[in-house]
Amino acid sequence: MKSLGFIFFVVLGFTACKHSNFTIEGEISNAATPPTILVNIMHADGAIRPIDSTLLHDGKFSMLGKVKRTEVAFLQFSNEATFPFILEKGDIKVAINYDKWDEYKITGTPLNDKFDAFHSRYHALWANADSAYVKFVRAEGAGKLPKEELDVLRKEVMIKYGLMLDYSKSYIAENKDNILSVAALWSVHKVLKKEDYKTLSNIISPNLKYSNLLDLMQKQANGKLPN
């Protein structure tokens, strides 16, 4: 009976530990030089520093750590690209192609699945807007279209960028009570107008004030720090 009781408590302890932990399993393709993988978070002093790191082996890496609180973190490769994700309990899956960084996938947990859906939609809208902009710039540079047709192309650019911005703003507003709003705002804040940045940062729930990233953005948006 003692041995059975011991096994029960070991299993119980392992389960509790697992439920308070995160794992990250990742696959990185087309990396010319195997990078160091860092998990960074923003600290109270406003600096983004690593809480864990590992190396890439045969295109794969794994990490294990404890979640103190659900927050926005950043997966970074050496001194190269940085990818925001949600540090939460569970098994996080990463798939990144060095040739197409914008199409990264970080999934496997409830919030990361939702943030991945946001990123995919936002990236698709951004690509449409960027394509329209390139088309307009090339037409303007060629100097062969009349002003009326150029105006049509210019309007198309504005409409598509508007769709991209409207989507991101509505997503942040709809998720203002959870950490997804902080992750989404960080992803798009550089393309927002000052007034939109301020409005969106200020509607996010006070319950998320623990987020150092949110604190930084609110200070930026309200003119207390440079953007």
C-alpha positions as CSV (number, residue, x, y, z in Angstrom):
1,M,0.0,0.0,0.0
2,K,2.8,2.4,0.8
3,S,4.4,1.8,-2.6
4,L,1.0,2.4,-4.3
5,G,0.6,5.6,-2.3
6,F,4.1,6.7,-3.2
7,I,3.4,6.1,-6.9
8,F,0.1,8.0,-6.6
9,F,1.8,11.1,-5.2
10,V,4.6,10.9,-7.7
11,V,2.1,10.8,-10.5
12,L,0.0,13.6,-8.9
13,G,3.1,15.7,-8.5
14,F,4.2,15.1,-12.1
15,T,0.7,16.0,-13.4
16,A,0.6,19.3,-11.3
17,C,4.1,20.1,-12.5
18,K,3.2,19.4,-16.2
19,H,0.1,21.6,-15.9
20,S,2.1,24.5,-14.7
21,N,4.7,24.2,-17.3
22,F,5.1,25.0,-21.0
23,T,7.0,23.0,-23.6
24,I,8.1,24.4,-27.0
25,E,8.8,22.0,-29.8
26,G,10.0,23.6,-33.0
27,E,11.1,22.9,-36.5
28,I,13.2,25.4,-38.4
29,S,13.8,24.9,-42.2
30,N,16.3,26.4,-44.5
31,A,18.6,27.9,-41.9
32,A,22.0,28.4,-43.5
33,T,23.7,28.6,-40.0
34,P,22.0,26.9,-37.1
35,P,20.8,29.7,-34.8
36,T,20.6,30.0,-31.1
37,I,17.0,30.0,-30.1
38,L,16.0,32.5,-27.4
39,V,12.7,33.0,-25.5
40,N,12.6,36.7,-24.5
41,I,10.1,38.6,-22.4
42,M,9.9,42.3,-21.6
43,H,11.1,43.1,-18.0
44,A,10.0,45.9,-15.7
45,D,12.9,48.1,-16.8
46,G,11.6,48.0,-20.4
47,A,14.4,45.7,-21.7
48,I,13.6,42.5,-23.6
49,R,15.9,39.8,-22.2
50,P,15.9,36.0,-22.5
51,I,14.5,33.7,-19.9
52,D,15.7,30.6,-21.8
53,S,17.8,29.5,-24.7
54,T,18.7,26.4,-26.7
55,L,20.4,25.3,-29.9
56,L,19.0,24.0,-33.1
57,H,19.9,20.4,-33.9
58,D,19.0,18.9,-37.3
59,G,16.5,21.6,-37.8
60,K,14.7,21.0,-34.5
61,F,14.7,22.4,-30.9
62,S,12.8,21.9,-27.7
63,M,12.4,23.8,-24.4
64,L,10.7,23.3,-21.1
65,G,9.9,25.9,-18.5
66,K,7.4,27.0,-15.8
67,V,4.7,29.6,-16.5
68,K,4.4,32.2,-13.8
69,R,1.7,34.1,-15.6
70,T,0.4,34.2,-19.1
71,E,2.1,36.9,-21.1
72,V,3.5,37.9,-24.5
73,A,6.9,36.5,-25.2
74,F,9.2,36.6,-28.2
75,L,11.0,33.8,-30.0
76,Q,14.3,35.0,-31.4
77,F,16.9,33.5,-33.6
78,S,20.4,34.7,-32.6
79,N,20.3,38.4,-33.6
80,E,17.9,37.9,-36.5
81,A,14.1,37.6,-36.7
82,T,11.8,37.9,-33.7
83,F,8.4,36.2,-33.4
84,P,5.8,37.2,-30.8
85,F,3.7,34.4,-29.2
86,I,1.8,33.7,-26.0
87,L,3.7,32.1,-23.2
88,E,1.1,29.9,-21.6
89,K,0.7,26.5,-20.1
90,G,0.7,23.6,-22.5
91,D,2.6,22.2,-25.5
92,I,3.5,25.0,-28.0
93,K,4.4,24.0,-31.5
94,V,6.7,26.1,-33.8
95,A,7.2,25.8,-37.5
96,I,9.3,28.5,-39.3
97,N,10.8,28.6,-42.7
98,Y,13.8,30.9,-43.0
99,D,12.8,31.7,-46.6
100,K,9.4,32.9,-45.5
101,W,9.6,34.3,-42.0
102,D,6.3,36.2,-42.3
103,E,4.5,32.9,-42.6
104,Y,5.6,31.5,-39.3
105,K,3.3,29.2,-37.3
106,I,3.2,29.1,-33.4
107,T,0.3,26.9,-32.3
108,G,-0.7,24.1,-30.0
109,T,-2.3,26.0,-27.1
110,P,-5.6,27.8,-27.0
111,L,-4.3,31.4,-27.1
112,N,-1.5,30.6,-29.5
113,D,-4.0,29.0,-31.9
114,K,-6.1,32.2,-31.8
115,F,-3.1,34.5,-32.2
116,D,-1.9,32.4,-35.1
117,A,-5.3,32.9,-36.8
118,F,-5.0,36.6,-36.2
119,H,-1.5,36.7,-37.7
120,S,-2.4,34.7,-40.7
121,R,-5.4,36.9,-41.5
122,Y,-3.5,40.1,-40.9
123,H,-0.6,38.9,-43.0
124,A,-2.9,38.1,-45.9
125,L,-4.5,41.6,-45.7
126,W,-1.1,43.2,-45.5
127,A,0.1,41.2,-48.6
128,N,-3.0,42.4,-50.5
129,A,-2.4,46.0,-49.5
130,D,1.3,45.8,-50.3
131,S,0.6,44.3,-53.7
132,A,-1.8,47.1,-54.5
133,Y,0.8,49.7,-53.4
134,V,3.5,48.1,-55.7
135,K,1.1,48.2,-58.6
136,F,0.3,51.8,-58.0
137,V,4.0,52.8,-57.6
138,R,5.0,51.0,-60.8
139,A,2.2,52.6,-62.8
140,E,3.0,56.0,-61.5
141,G,6.7,55.5,-62.3
142,A,5.9,54.4,-65.9
143,G,4.0,57.6,-66.5
144,K,1.7,56.0,-69.0
145,L,-1.7,56.1,-67.2
146,P,-3.9,59.1,-67.1
147,K,-4.5,60.8,-63.7
148,E,-8.0,59.3,-63.4
149,E,-6.7,55.7,-63.6
150,L,-3.8,56.5,-61.2
151,D,-6.4,57.9,-58.8
152,V,-8.3,54.6,-59.0
153,L,-5.1,52.6,-58.2
154,R,-4.3,55.0,-55.3
155,K,-7.8,54.6,-53.9
156,E,-7.5,50.8,-54.1
157,V,-4.3,51.0,-52.0
158,M,-6.1,53.1,-49.3
159,I,-9.0,50.7,-49.3
160,K,-6.9,47.6,-48.8
161,Y,-4.7,49.2,-46.1
162,G,-7.9,50.3,-44.5
163,L,-9.2,46.8,-44.4
164,M,-5.9,45.6,-42.8
165,L,-6.1,48.3,-40.1
166,D,-9.8,47.9,-39.4
167,Y,-9.3,44.2,-38.9
168,S,-6.4,44.7,-36.4
169,K,-8.3,47.4,-34.5
170,S,-11.5,45.4,-34.2
171,Y,-9.5,42.3,-33.1
172,I,-7.7,44.3,-30.3
173,A,-11.0,45.8,-29.2
174,E,-12.8,42.4,-29.2
175,N,-9.9,40.8,-27.1
176,K,-9.3,43.8,-24.8
177,D,-9.9,41.5,-21.7
178,N,-7.2,39.0,-22.5
179,I,-3.5,39.0,-23.4
180,L,-4.3,38.5,-27.1
181,S,-5.0,42.3,-27.3
182,V,-1.5,43.0,-26.1
183,A,0.1,40.6,-28.6
184,A,-1.9,42.0,-31.5
185,L,-1.2,45.6,-30.5
186,W,2.5,45.0,-30.4
187,S,2.3,43.4,-33.9
188,V,0.6,46.3,-35.5
189,H,1.4,49.4,-33.5
190,K,4.0,50.8,-35.8
191,V,1.5,51.1,-38.7
192,L,-1.2,52.8,-36.5
193,K,-1.9,56.5,-36.4
194,K,-1.0,58.1,-33.1
195,E,-4.6,58.6,-32.1
196,D,-5.5,54.9,-32.9
197,Y,-2.4,53.7,-30.9
198,K,-3.5,55.8,-27.9
199,T,-7.1,54.7,-28.1
200,L,-6.4,51.0,-28.5
201,S,-3.7,50.9,-25.8
202,N,-6.0,52.6,-23.3
203,I,-9.0,50.3,-23.9
204,I,-7.1,47.2,-22.9
205,S,-8.3,45.8,-19.5
206,P,-6.6,47.0,-16.3
207,N,-6.4,43.4,-15.4
208,L,-3.5,43.1,-17.8
209,K,-1.5,45.9,-16.2
210,Y,0.9,43.2,-15.0
211,S,2.2,43.0,-18.6
212,N,5.4,45.0,-18.9
213,L,4.9,45.1,-22.7
214,L,1.5,46.7,-22.2
215,D,2.9,49.2,-19.8
216,L,5.6,50.2,-22.4
217,M,3.0,50.6,-25.2
218,Q,0.7,52.6,-23.0
219,K,3.5,55.0,-22.1
220,Q,4.5,55.3,-25.8
221,A,1.0,55.9,-26.9
222,N,0.3,58.5,-24.3
223,G,3.5,60.4,-25.1
224,K,5.5,59.4,-22.0
225,L,8.1,57.4,-24.0
226,P,9.3,57.8,-27.6
227,N,7.6,55.4,-30.0
